[in-house]
């Protein structure tokens, strides 16, 4: 992860508008345990691309990890509204095991809540 971070940082220095390099930096920071720095970098990337599903999905995980369930839900809802959920499976490979389980459990429980609500109606 440190080598990936250094390479991605150099790419960002060469082209500050390169979103994939920013995301790669954030992923490397996350893998190194620098969650706050990854969060800041993702917020910067989001300010440049507010409809970026890969960015929103990563931010959702970080919010859930911090215990901000409402914020995480809002970010996941935005990903679904945008309609680009194809980023979710590849991102799951980046997440650490405990975070992957957190995201899967959270999404599963939310889906069950939605389904129960629809049955009651």
Short mmCIF file of the C-alpha atoms (twelve columns), coordinates in Angstrom:
data_MODEL
# 
_entry.id   MODEL 
# 
loop_
_atom_site.group_PDB 
_atom_site.id 
_atom_site.type_symbol 
_atom_site.label_atom_id 
_atom_site.label_alt_id 
_atom_site.label_comp_id 
_atom_site.label_asym_id 
_atom_site.label_seq_id 
_atom_site.Cartn_x 
_atom_site.Cartn_y 
_atom_site.Cartn_z 
_atom_site.pdbx_PDB_model_num 
ATOM 1   C CA . UNK A 1   0.000   0.000  0.000   1 
ATOM 2   C CA . UNK A 2   2.762   2.558  0.707   1 
ATOM 3   C CA . UNK A 3   4.250   2.071  -2.775  1 
ATOM 4   C CA . UNK A 4   0.820   2.346  -4.385  1 
ATOM 5   C CA . UNK A 5   0.190   5.523  -2.411  1 
ATOM 6   C CA . UNK A 6   3.487   7.067  -3.536  1 
ATOM 7   C CA . UNK A 7   2.839   6.213  -7.176  1 
ATOM 8   C CA . UNK A 8   -0.766  7.481  -7.085  1 
ATOM 9   C CA . UNK A 9   0.380   10.675 -5.340  1 
ATOM 10  C CA . UNK A 10  2.864   11.317 -8.116  1 
ATOM 11  C CA . UNK A 11  0.128   10.790 -10.706 1 
ATOM 12  C CA . UNK A 12  -2.099  13.289 -8.885  1 
ATOM 13  C CA . UNK A 13  0.765   15.800 -8.834  1 
ATOM 14  C CA . UNK A 14  1.137   15.401 -12.589 1 
ATOM 15  C CA . UNK A 15  -2.595  15.777 -13.231 1 
ATOM 16  C CA . UNK A 16  -4.659  17.182 -10.357 1 
ATOM 17  C CA . UNK A 17  -7.892  16.394 -12.211 1 
ATOM 18  C CA . UNK A 18  -7.128  12.649 -12.479 1 
ATOM 19  C CA . UNK A 19  -9.957  11.091 -10.472 1 
ATOM 20  C CA . UNK A 20  -8.777  7.459  -10.679 1 
ATOM 21  C CA . UNK A 21  -5.418  8.449  -9.186  1 
ATOM 22  C CA . UNK A 22  -7.178  10.280 -6.325  1 
ATOM 23  C CA . UNK A 23  -9.311  7.214  -5.655  1 
ATOM 24  C CA . UNK A 24  -6.215  5.000  -5.762  1 
ATOM 25  C CA . UNK A 25  -4.547  7.322  -3.215  1 
ATOM 26  C CA . UNK A 26  -7.594  7.091  -0.958  1 
ATOM 27  C CA . UNK A 27  -7.667  3.289  -1.260  1 
ATOM 28  C CA . UNK A 28  -3.973  3.064  -0.367  1 
ATOM 29  C CA . UNK A 29  -4.458  5.375  2.626   1 
ATOM 30  C CA . UNK A 30  -7.401  3.238  3.772   1 
ATOM 31  C CA . UNK A 31  -5.295  0.069  3.461   1 
ATOM 32  C CA . UNK A 32  -2.530  1.711  5.528   1 
ATOM 33  C CA . UNK A 33  -5.053  2.582  8.260   1 
ATOM 34  C CA . UNK A 34  -5.097  6.318  7.529   1 
ATOM 35  C CA . UNK A 35  -8.891  6.511  7.412   1 
ATOM 36  C CA . UNK A 36  -9.201  10.244 8.132   1 
ATOM 37  C CA . UNK A 37  -6.755  11.142 5.366   1 
ATOM 38  C CA . UNK A 38  -8.599  8.833  2.957   1 
ATOM 39  C CA . UNK A 39  -11.882 10.479 3.964   1 
ATOM 40  C CA . UNK A 40  -10.498 13.972 3.261   1 
ATOM 41  C CA . UNK A 41  -9.160  12.910 -0.120  1 
ATOM 42  C CA . UNK A 42  -12.505 11.342 -1.072  1 
ATOM 43  C CA . UNK A 43  -14.367 14.492 -0.027  1 
ATOM 44  C CA . UNK A 44  -12.082 16.512 -2.293  1 
ATOM 45  C CA . UNK A 45  -12.721 14.089 -5.159  1 
ATOM 46  C CA . UNK A 46  -16.471 14.305 -4.467  1 
ATOM 47  C CA . UNK A 47  -16.373 18.100 -4.676  1 
ATOM 48  C CA . UNK A 48  -15.021 17.721 -8.214  1 
ATOM 49  C CA . UNK A 49  -17.453 14.929 -9.172  1 
ATOM 50  C CA . UNK A 50  -20.600 14.873 -6.986  1 
ATOM 51  C CA . UNK A 51  -22.094 12.032 -9.041  1 
ATOM 52  C CA . UNK A 52  -19.082 9.724  -8.696  1 
ATOM 53  C CA . UNK A 53  -20.503 6.423  -7.501  1 
ATOM 54  C CA . UNK A 54  -17.093 4.887  -6.680  1 
ATOM 55  C CA . UNK A 55  -16.347 7.891  -4.476  1 
ATOM 56  C CA . UNK A 56  -19.769 7.836  -2.805  1 
ATOM 57  C CA . UNK A 57  -19.567 4.103  -2.091  1 
ATOM 58  C CA . UNK A 58  -16.150 4.462  -0.462  1 
ATOM 59  C CA . UNK A 59  -17.373 7.389  1.620   1 
ATOM 60  C CA . UNK A 60  -20.394 5.319  2.684   1 
ATOM 61  C CA . UNK A 61  -18.107 2.629  4.072   1 
ATOM 62  C CA . UNK A 62  -16.016 5.173  5.946   1 
ATOM 63  C CA . UNK A 63  -19.165 6.711  7.450   1 
ATOM 64  C CA . UNK A 64  -20.450 3.285  8.535   1 
ATOM 65  C CA . UNK A 65  -17.026 2.469  9.960   1 
ATOM 66  C CA . UNK A 66  -17.191 5.638  12.081  1 
ATOM 67  C CA . UNK A 67  -20.683 4.698  13.285  1 
ATOM 68  C CA . UNK A 68  -22.502 7.336  11.214  1 
ATOM 69  C CA . UNK A 69  -25.231 5.006  9.947   1 
ATOM 70  C CA . UNK A 70  -27.556 7.752  8.719   1 
ATOM 71  C CA . UNK A 71  -24.802 9.397  6.652   1 
ATOM 72  C CA . UNK A 72  -23.738 6.028  5.250   1 
ATOM 73  C CA . UNK A 73  -27.342 5.277  4.271   1 
ATOM 74  C CA . UNK A 74  -27.699 8.613  2.523   1 
ATOM 75  C CA . UNK A 75  -24.544 8.009  0.494   1 
ATOM 76  C CA . UNK A 76  -25.655 4.508  -0.489  1 
ATOM 77  C CA . UNK A 77  -29.077 5.859  -1.498  1 
ATOM 78  C CA . UNK A 78  -27.352 8.403  -3.717  1 
ATOM 79  C CA . UNK A 79  -25.325 5.639  -5.410  1 
ATOM 80  C CA . UNK A 80  -28.565 3.754  -6.079  1 
ATOM 81  C CA . UNK A 81  -30.338 6.890  -7.373  1 
ATOM 82  C CA . UNK A 82  -27.454 7.576  -9.748  1 
ATOM 83  C CA . UNK A 83  -27.919 4.034  -11.020 1 
ATOM 84  C CA . UNK A 84  -24.254 3.081  -11.195 1 
ATOM 85  C CA . UNK A 85  -23.993 0.271  -8.658  1 
ATOM 86  C CA . UNK A 86  -21.449 -1.621 -10.761 1 
ATOM 87  C CA . UNK A 87  -18.710 -0.085 -8.616  1 
ATOM 88  C CA . UNK A 88  -19.841 -1.891 -5.464  1 
ATOM 89  C CA . UNK A 89  -18.471 -5.378 -6.148  1 
ATOM 90  C CA . UNK A 90  -14.946 -4.274 -7.153  1 
ATOM 91  C CA . UNK A 91  -14.820 -1.977 -4.125  1 
ATOM 92  C CA . UNK A 92  -15.666 -4.887 -1.837  1 
ATOM 93  C CA . UNK A 93  -12.320 -6.453 -2.849  1 
ATOM 94  C CA . UNK A 94  -10.514 -3.361 -1.558  1 
ATOM 95  C CA . UNK A 95  -12.235 -3.323 1.840   1 
ATOM 96  C CA . UNK A 96  -10.647 -5.088 4.759   1 
ATOM 97  C CA . UNK A 97  -12.516 -8.216 5.910   1 
ATOM 98  C CA . UNK A 98  -14.166 -6.587 8.917   1 
ATOM 99  C CA . UNK A 99  -15.279 -3.609 6.824   1 
ATOM 100 C CA . UNK A 100 -16.564 -5.855 4.043   1 
ATOM 101 C CA . UNK A 101 -18.661 -7.716 6.602   1 
ATOM 102 C CA . UNK A 102 -19.865 -4.402 8.061   1 
ATOM 103 C CA . UNK A 103 -21.014 -3.184 4.638   1 
ATOM 104 C CA . UNK A 104 -22.623 -6.517 3.712   1 
ATOM 105 C CA . UNK A 105 -24.447 -6.796 7.033   1 
ATOM 106 C CA . UNK A 106 -25.616 -3.207 6.864   1 
ATOM 107 C CA . UNK A 107 -26.897 -3.500 3.295   1 
ATOM 108 C CA . UNK A 108 -28.576 -6.825 4.053   1 
ATOM 109 C CA . UNK A 109 -30.381 -5.493 7.125   1 
ATOM 110 C CA . UNK A 110 -31.506 -2.346 5.249   1 
ATOM 111 C CA . UNK A 111 -32.822 -4.498 2.392   1 
ATOM 112 C CA . UNK A 112 -34.786 -6.662 4.846   1 
ATOM 113 C CA . UNK A 113 -36.243 -3.557 6.509   1 
ATOM 114 C CA . UNK A 114 -37.363 -2.229 3.121   1 
ATOM 115 C CA . UNK A 115 -38.899 -5.570 2.149   1 
ATOM 116 C CA . UNK A 116 -40.756 -5.886 5.464   1 
ATOM 117 C CA . UNK A 117 -42.126 -2.372 5.025   1 
ATOM 118 C CA . UNK A 118 -43.400 -3.221 1.544   1 
ATOM 119 C CA . UNK A 119 -45.100 -6.416 2.790   1 
ATOM 120 C CA . UNK A 120 -46.904 -4.513 5.509   1 
ATOM 121 C CA . UNK A 121 -48.255 -2.039 2.958   1 
# 
